[in-house]
Amino acid sequence: MKILQINKFLYPQGGTETYLLSLISLLSKNGHQVIGFSQKNKNNINLAGKEFFISDIKLNKFYFKNIFKIGRIFWSLEAKKNIQKLIDKENIDIVHIHNIYHQISPSILPVIKKAGLPIIMTVHDFKLVSPHYTLWATKNNKNPKPAIAKALMTMEYFFHKSLKIYKKNIDLFIAPSEFVKTQLIKSGFDANKIIVLPHFVETINPNNTIEEKNYLVCFGRLDASKGINVLIEAFSKVKNETTLKIIGSGPAEKKLKKLALDLGIKHRIEFIPHCSKTDLEKIITQSLFTVFPSLVHETFGLGVIESHLLGKAVIATKVGAYSENIVDQKTGLLVEPNNPHELTLAIEKLITNPDLRQSMDQLAQNMASQKFTSELHLTKIISIYKSLINQSTAAKRHYQLEKYYANKILQTPTGEVRNQIITQAYDAINSLVNSYRPAGIRGHNQSTFKLIKNLSSKEKAILDYGCGAGELVNLLAKNGYQATGFDVSPAMISEAKKQAESNSKFISGQLDNLKNKYDLIVMDNVIEHIAPDEIKETLLKLKTILKDHGRLLIITPHQFSGPHDISGHFLKLGSKAQGLHLKEFNLHELVSDVKKCDYNRIYGYFINPRINELIKLNIKPRQLWLKKSLILEQIFNHKSLNWLLRINKKLTKLLIALMFPTIIVAQK
């Protein structure tokens, strides 16, 4: 398996990199090829793909030259360009995203998605739900970053949130704890796209014969969020000759040393700025226990697991994942954050109860060695990779299937044989999409329902022509409307009937099977599926089953922002659809085809009614609005302005929605 791992650093930097570098090593040792994408840095590990790494930008301090790179924080064009080159060169199976904020930016995500590659993201912090990475567990905490940095981070957060760039492009989020999953769901992320998979710790061989010494250990980055000042204050009240080793470095180091001096316990606290992995394990193994007094919610808490695997109980605050990874009174003690008195009592309890410590040490080690092993993690992560790769393969199969049937339909003359091919096509597609969830498929049933409410009363008969699985019909029926659904695919109608309301009706077969007359016929994203040489015949037949003064509502995506079928995930913006959208329309073409069928009047909308819903305008269809839209479409289709419609798919869709939406109402 060829896996692309993406992170802004590919050298030891923090907890994210500790996990990532261990994962890369684990995957490589087990025969998988790992490719990297990151920033250029002399400390990077050696990975394939480094020729495409982007320039390094340092944001930990103010550098004047960075002023000219601020735009990169929001949308990196360099990263977007280089990731495309990397994808073009390497035959990648899956992409695993880690931290890309600031230095890389999510500009790479649509490029990867466009290439049809599945994307997983491990959530290492809370940047997806908060502008400043962290979620404080205590009140009245100030972010120590400069005001300009906080402002930029806030703007970046809301810019990416407004684009829904992560929600739309990431196929699966890996949360290292249930707490992280809960926070993502609270922020509007789809629970079905989140899986909990704890990190792992590389094999540790604890030496349980080493004699225990009379000291405690706290290790990690020294900053205000870690609550080490609270630990020092609590430790100053401990009535014992026990000492404390604080291992690590960071911006709070000087303040913490001064606090120890001011409290008169400098002689009982040893600060160790740097320590090798081997020495750290030895120090932990010889300690009485470890302490993690964090004031912020932790996403995982690697130090807790390392302590447990080395056979040590842990005292920690009740924050984030700590409450999941420590069984209170069994594998350690949990205390309230920012509570020195409670922390003092917990420390004294474990110091003075060696039998309790020993039982906690044993249970903690047993539980951690079963739950957080590299072998277990490898099995689960490979299973996740394979599942998403299979779904991606299904999307490609979907594209090929639609392409095959589209060509077959267009090459076959109208008649019974073509009708059979059309039925086969939609039965096959229905079977395939039920086995996976295609990217980009989403319904607009609620907004279509609101359109219908403005066009028809409940006593009127409504036909949803091309109803698919019947969601709109069932929504109408549930709200008291007389609704009937029709589709050429028996498989689709069978699906519709499974969820049918008691007053829903469904009919399958050919258009000639429809005998009743209707006040309103809805073609919601249907006309583009009809072969061009059958459009006029279909519209005329629908006209015959409309009652006098009945209306035909046609909703179809505009060809300028296409293709809109499955081929849109594989082709460039503005390409001709190659799937079962046999003809995508602009507004002029749509109106022209309807006019050929001699409908009495044709109405348009001032702007897309689905935007009406967002801005709470109740704009009804008018002939004047249709004329306005046709004029604007003609203007923007001119060569001098047409480039505006090819810059970006989202921009194109927005311009069309505001100026010339392909939504019309024809009256008999």
Buried (B, 14 or more C-beta within 10 A) or exposed (E): BEBBBBBBBBBEBEBBBBBBBBBBBBBEEEEBBBBBBBBEBEEBBEBBBBEBBBEBBEBEEEEEEBEEBEEBBBBBEBBBBBBBEBBEEBEBBBBBBBBBBBBBBBBBBBBBBBBBBBBBBBBBBBBBBBBBBBBBBBEEBEBEEEEEBBEBBEBBBEBBBEBEBBBBBBBBBBBBBBBBBBBBBEEEBEEEBBBBBBBBBBEBEBEEEEEBEEBBBBBBBBBBBBBBBBBBBBBBBBEEEBBBBBBBBBEBBEEBBEBBEEBEBBEBBBBBEEBEEEEBBBBBBBBBBBBBBBBBBBBBBBBBBBBBBBBBBBBBBBBBBBBBBBBEEEBBBBBEBBBBEBBBBBBBBBBEEEEBBEBBBBBBBEBBBEBBBBEBBBEBBBEBBEBBBEBBBBBEEBBBBBBEBBEBBEEBEEEEEBBEBBBBBBBBBBEBBEEBBBBEEEBBBEBBBBBBEEBBEEEBBBBBBBBBBBBBBBBBBBEEBBBBBBBBBBBBBBBBBEEBBEBBBBBBBEBEEBEEBBBBBBBBBBBBBBBEEBBBBBBEBBBEBBBEEBBBBBBBBBBBBBBBBBBBBBBEBBEEBBBBBBBBBBBBBBBEBBEEBEBEEBBBBBBBBBBBBEEEEEBEBBEEBBEBBBEBBEEBBEEEEEEEBBEEBEBBBBBBBEBBBBBBBBBB
